[in-house]
Amino acid sequence: MVNKNQGQILSEDSTRTLGKEAQRINILAGKLVAETVRTTLGPKGMDKMIVDSLGDVIVTNDGATILDEMQIEHPAAKMIVEIAKTQENEVGDGTTTAVILAGELLKKAESLLEQNIHPTVIVKGYRAAAIKAQSVLNSIAEDVSKKDDSLLKKISMTAMTGKGAESNKELLSELSVKAVKGVAEERESGVHIDKEDIKIEKKVGESVENSELVQGIILDKEKVNSGMPRKVEDARIALIDSAIEMKDTETDAKIQITDPAQMQAFIDQEEKMIREMVDKIIASGANVVICQKGIDDLAQHFLSKADIYACRRVKKSDMDKLAKATGANIVNNLEDLSSSDLGKSANVEEKKVGDEEMTYVTGCKNPKSVTLLIRGGTEHVVDEVKRAMEDAIGDLVAALKVGKVVGGAGSIEVELVRYLKRFSSSLSGREQLAVQAFADALEAVPVTLAENAGLDPIDIMTDVRAHHSKGKKWAGVNVFTGKVMDAWSAGVIEPLKIKTQAISSASEVAVMILRIDDVIAGSTPKGDMDPGMGGGMPPMM
């Protein structure tokens, strides 16, 4: 125990948790986070309904979304949430796997701590096991390339299985593969894909099978004036990042007008300046104007007289995507606009989607940006399909960037366990127990898949292990039949990056939490303190 006098260096309101108690609380927090998302894993995973303080409802089984919306307060639990965010940013999928692994690693460490094995020994074993797992994963993964359409479709379908989009996964996987291949570029260093080049636009109305991929950009904007043409063929597009209206003065200014003639002159001058702006656009040869800022009513009138299609207040991200898709330069000053700044597309057209008008910019010569328009019967359906598509696209990008994939259905984890158990026998001392604990923790993935499908995990795991011992490395859990299946031939395929990222993130956060033996929580500022709440540690959840 710590010297009693040490408490005197902290303020009276501070709380301090030491040694095993600190580890126990932190491990419990980590396990609770993992338990929360555990039931969402796999094709038979359940959904969570999250209602925020405003009454907005989210129904999802996406691990990152659940943890993000839950507003977890406990500091150790927050560390687990961070790995879900990292997994989401790095791959876009596999967040639930990463969190379950972290929780299981902490659970296994807890039983080792109870056997009086020092945290430093566990940490050393976990680190050695994580390094070994990464090298094994790289050695047993299979290659994938841009040409393997059927393999890419299987990766996309695997990402969507168990999500709200599952019933339409054939169509959606085809759209996601086309979208990713459309923006992929071959470079010396390998395949380069920027996920930002794929815009996902969602609209409520019609059913999910009416979703479409547009080789170009869909803007959630209508033309600014009804007198403008509804469709422009052979579009020459000007992208303008300045207002087509009179600028207000920087400082407050008063203009005194004493007679009507002066008033008329003032109006005429304003009209002349706006006309000059529009004349600059007409002179450049543009027949479509996409403006990031406002367009004055008078400017709208002149533009429609010149048969020019215009949209205003378009998002910066959409302007960048349009520049990529059409080859246009974004112009900040109308004085500088010339024909060389214009982008080209075959069509710019206003179409009614649901009950709103949208602008389609299609037929771009080199569509470096594409748009997926997601449809669905309700807001919740559309949101969940969008999340599933983001996961699928993330998986495809991760698979093509690394160029390697592995079988899913828990097969890769069971194969890793075999290698790690063999590796542990080459070690001496207590470190061996930590590596074995790491291996056992990996089995949480196939076990959870079985549990979520209502299967007996002991029976199915015995079968799966038996298949692996016969050299069948892709033997996994078939949650639909309750039998063992060959994940590869069944088309359950995941990018290698999901597994490498999940294992490295989970082991890092488990190691970090295990190394904490003292939690000092400062007092809550008096103004922020809830009535009846003391300072100190935030609540667990």
N, C-alpha and C positions, 0 to 999 in steps of 0.2 A: 504494500500500500504506500501511498504517497505521504510525505510529511504533512501533518495537520497545518503547519504554518504556511504551507504553500497556498492555501485558500486565501490568505490575506493579500496576495498580489492581484487578485481579481476583484471586480466590483461585487457588491453584495447581491445584485440581481442575477449575476452570471451563474450558469449551472455547468457542472463538469462531470463527465462520465469517463471512467478509467478502465484500462485493461480488458479483461474478458467481457465485462458488462458492455463496454463500448463496442467491441466486436460483435457481441450477440445482437445488440440493437441494430447495428448497421447491416448485418447479414439478414436479419429478419425483414428489414426494409426492402432489401434487394429481392428477397424471396417473394415478398408480397406483390411487388411490381410484376415479377415473372408470372405469378399465379393469376394476376388480373388478365394478362393477354394470352395465357396458355390455352384457354378453351377456343381461341380463334384460329389455331394453327390447322392448316391442311384443308383438303376438299370438304371435309365434314365439320369444319370449324363453325362455331356459333358466332353470331353478331353481337355487338354491344350497342345499346342506345344511350347516347350521352345528351343530357339536357342542360344547357348553360343557364346562367342567371337571368338571361332575357327570355328564356323559354324556347330558344332555338334548339331544334332536335337534329342530331347526327346519328344515323344508323350505319355502322361500318364494322368490318372485321380487319381493317388495316391497322397493324400494330402501332405505326408511327402516329397515325391520326388519333387513335384512342389515347395514347400516352400524352400527346400534345394537348388534347382537349381536357384531360383529367385534372390539370393544374395541381400536380403533386408538389407537396411542400417539403417533405423530409430530405435533408441534404444528401444522404447516401442513396435514397431512391432517385433523386434528381440525377445522380451520376449514371444510373442505369438508363434513365430516359435519354441522357446524352448519347449513349451508344446507339439507341434507336434512331436518333436524328442523324448521327454520322452515317449509319447504314443507309438511311433514306437518301442522304446527299450523295454518297459515294456510288451506290448501286440503284437505289429506288425501290428495292424489294428486299425481303429477308429480315425485316425488322423484328418480327415475332421470334424467328429462329435465334437471332442474336440475343434478345432479352431472355428467352428461355434458357439458353446456354449459360448466360451470366448468372442467372438465378440458381441454376443447377450446380455450377462450379462453387458458388458460395455455400450451398446446402452440403455438398460433399466435404468442403473445407471445414464446415462446422463439426462434422463427426470426427475429422482428424484432430481438430483443436481439443475436442473432448478426450481424445486419447493422449493428450499432452504433447502433441507434435507442435513444434514452434512455428509461428506464422512464416518466419523467414525460410524455413525448410519447405513449407507448402508452396510459397512463392517461387522458390528455385525450381521445384518440380513442375509447377504449372507453366513456367516460362520455357523450360526444356521441352515439355509436351507440346506447347503451342508451336515452337520452331519445327519440331519433328512433324507435326500435323500438316504444317504448310508445305514442307518438302514432299510429303506423301501425296498430298492433294495434287500438287503440280505434276508428279510422276504418273498418277493413274488417270488424270483427266484426258478427255478426247479432244481432237482438234475440230474447229468449226470455221467456215469462211462465209463470205458474202454470197457465194454461189449456192450454198446449201439451203435452198428455200424450204424444203420439207422439214429440215432440222430446226430452222429458225421459227417456223410455224409452231412446232412442238414446244419450243422454249416459251413462246408467247402464250400458248394455250395453258402450259403448266402454271405460268404466272397468274392467269385469270381463274383457274379452277378454284372453286370455293369462294370466289368473290361474287358480287351481284351480277357480273357480266357473263357468268358461266353458261347460261342458256344460249347465248349468241357468240360463244367463243370462236367458232369457225370463221364467221365473218370478221369479227373484231381482230382476230389474230392475223388474218390476211391483210387487213387495213394497216395494222401496226408494222408488219414486215415491210409492206410497200413504202410506208412513211419513212422508216429507218433507212431502208436501202436508197430511198430518194434523196436523202440528205448526206449519205455516207460519202466520204472522199478518200480515195487511195493516196497515201503519202509514203515517203521513203520509210518513215518510222512505223508505218502500219496504217490501219484504218482509222480515220479521224471522223468522229460524229459529235456534233454539238446538239444536245437535247433541246436547247432553246430554239433550234431551227424548226422544231415540230410544234406547231401551235395547236392546242386542244381547246376548241370552242364548244360550249354545251348549250343546248336549247331544249326546253321542255316542250313536248308535243310529239305526236306520232310514236312509233315504237323503236326499240333499240336497233332492229334490223334496217331502219332507214338511215342509220349513221353512214357517213361517207367521207372519203378522202379527197381533198381538193388540191390539185397541183398548183398551188398558189396560196393566196391569203384570203381569209374571210374576215371582214371587219364588222364588228357589232355596231355599225353606223348606217344611217340612211343618207341619201343625198340631201343637201341643205335647202334646196328650193324645188318646188313641184314643177317648175317650168323647165328644169334640166332634163336632158335625155335619160331614159331609164336604162339604156344599154349603149355602151360605146365600144365599137369594134376597132381593132388596130389602135389600141390605147397608147398614148404618149403621156406618161404620168410624171407630174411635178410633185415632189415631196417638199413641203414648205414648213419650216420650223419658226415662223414668225406670223404675227396676226395680220390678216388682210382687213384692217380697220384703222381708224384714226387712233393714234397713241395719245393717252392722257399725259399731261405734263408731269414732270418729276415732282415739282412743288405745286402747292395750291395756287392757282392763278385765276384772276378775275378779268373777264373781258367786258368792258362797258360799251354797250351799243345804244346810241341815242336816237337813231331814226331807222325806219324800215329798210331803206336802201342799203345801209350798212349790214343789217341782218341778212338781207338777200345775198350780199357780196360774200359774207361769212359762209353761208350755206353753199353758195356756188364754188367757193374755194375748196371747201371740204369735199364736195362732189368731184371736183377736178382732180384732187389728190388721190381719191379712191379710184377714179377712172384710170389715172396714170398707173396705179398698182396693177389693175386688171389688164391694162394694155401691155404691161411688161410680160404678164403670163401669156397673153395671146401671141405676142411677138415671139416667144420662145417656141411656139408650135405645140404647146401642151393642150390636150383635150380632156385631161382628168387632173384635178387638183386635190391632193390629200394634205390637209393642213393640221398641224399639231395644236394650233391655237384657234382663236375665233375668226369668223368671217362676217363682216358687216352686212346688214340687210341690203344696202345699196350695192355692195360688191357682189352679193349673191344675185342681184338683179342683172348686173352687167355680165356676170359669168354665164347665167342662163341664156341671155340674149346671144352670147357667142357660142351657144351649144356646148358648154364645158360642164362636165360632171364634177361636183365638188363635195367633199366630206370635211367636217371640222372636228376639233377636239379629239383627235385620234391619239391613242396612248403611245408613249415613246417606244415601248417594246414592239408595238405593231409597226411603227415607222421604220425601225431597224430591220424588222423582218421583210417589210415591203422593199426596202433598199436592196436587201440581199436577193429577193425573188425577182425583182424587175431590173436590177442593175442601175437604179436611179441614185443620184447623190442627194442627200438631204441638204436643202439650201436654207441658210439662216437669214439671208438678206435678199429681198426681191430684186435689188439692183444687180445682183450677181447672177440671176437666173438666165441660163442660156440653153440652147437645144441639146448641148452635150450633157447637161445634168438630168435630162429626162430618162425615165425608165420605160420599158416596153412590155406590153402584154397583149394577148390576142383579144381578150374581152374584159371589160369592167361593167358589171351589171348589178342592179338592185333587185334582190329577190326577197319574197316574203317567206320567212321561216317561222313557223308557229304563228304568233300574232304580231311579230315584229319584222321590220325591214332590215336586211343585212346587205352589205356590199361584197360581192365576189370579185376578186381580181384573179383571173385564171388565164391559162395558156401562156405562162411566162416561158421565155426561151430557155432559161437555165434556172428552174425553180429550186434554189438553194433552201427555200423555206416552203413547207407544206402545212396544210391545216386539216386536222381531224375534226369533223363536226359530229358531236355525240348527241343522239336523240334519246328520249325516254319519256314514259308516261307521267312521271312525277319528278319533283325536284330531288327527292331522296334517291330515286333510281338513277337519274342523270349524274348526280354527284358520285355515287358508288361506282358507276360504269367508268366515269372519268378517272377515279382513283385506280381502278383495275387496269385501265389503258396506260396510265403513268407507270404502273409496276411493270407491265408488259414491255413498254418502250425502254424502261430502265434496264430490264433483263437483257433485251436484244442488244442494246448499246454496250452493256458490260461484257456480253458474250463475244461480240465482234471486236471490241477493243483488245481484250486479252487473247481472244482466239481459241479459248478452251472452255469445254462444258463437262458437266458430270451428271450422272443419273440422280433422280430425286427419290421421293417416296421413302426417305430414311436410309437408302442403300449406302450412300457415301459415308454416312456417320458410322454405320455398323462395320464397314470396311476399315475405316480409320481406327476403330476400337481394336481390331485385330492387330494392326501394325503397332499401335501404342502399347498394347499389352506385351507384345514381343519386345518392344523397345524398353519397357519398364524392367524386364528381367535382366537387361544388360547393366542396370544401375545397381548401386549398393546402398544400403542404409534406408533411412526413412523417406528419402527423396522418391524411392521406388513407389511408396504408397501414394504419394502426391500424384505421380504420373498415372497410376492406376485409377485414382479418383477422377482425374481429368478425363480418362477414357470412359469411365462409367457415366460421367456427366453428359458425354456426347450422345449416349443412348437415350437421353431425354427426348430427342427429336422423334425417332421412330415410336417410342413408347407413347408420347403425346398424340401422335397421329392415330395410333391404335385406340387410345382412350377416347379421343374425340369422335371416333366412328362407332363407339360402343362395343369395341372388341376386347377380348381378354389379352392384355399386353404380355403376360407371362407366356401364354401359348404361342402367340404369333412371334415373339422375340426368339423363342427357342427354335422355331422353324427357320426364321431368317438367318440366325447364326449358323445353323446347320448347313444352309445353302452356301453361305460365305466360306465356310470351312472346306467346301468342295470346289472352291475357286470361282464361284459365281459372284463377281464383285458388284453387279448391279441388282442383286436380289433385294427387294424392298417390300413395304407393306401395301397390299392392295386394300384400300379402305372400303371399297365397294363390295368385294366378295369375302373379305376377311381371310384371304389366303396370301401366300407369298407370290410376288410377280417379278419378272425381269423389267425393271424400271425403264431401261434403255429401249427395249423392243416395244414396251407399252407407250412410249412417247412421253414419259415423265422426265423431262430434261431441264436442268438449271445451269446458269452460268457459273463457272468456277469462282468468279469474283464474289458471288453471294457467300459462299462457304469460307473463302479465305478471309474476307472482311469480317464476317460474323465471328469466326474463331479468334481473330486477332483482337477485335473490339471487346468481346466477352472476356477473354483472358486478361486483357489489360485492366479492365474495370474491376474484375474480381481481385486481381493482385493489388490494385490501389486500395480497395476497401479492406482487404485483409491486413494491409500494412498500417492501418489506423488503430492506435491503441488508446487514444485520448481524444475525447470530443469536448471542446470548450465552446459553449453557446453563450454569446453576449446577451445582455438584457435588451428587451424591446424598448425603443424610444417611447417615453411616457405618452406622447401625443398619439402614437399609433396603437397603443395597447388596447385590446378589447376589454370591456368591463368583465371582470371575473377571470381574465386570462393573465397568468403570471408571465414573466419573461422566460427566456431560455429556449429550449429546443422547440422547433415548429412541430405541429402534429404529424403523425406517421403518414397520413394520406389526406 
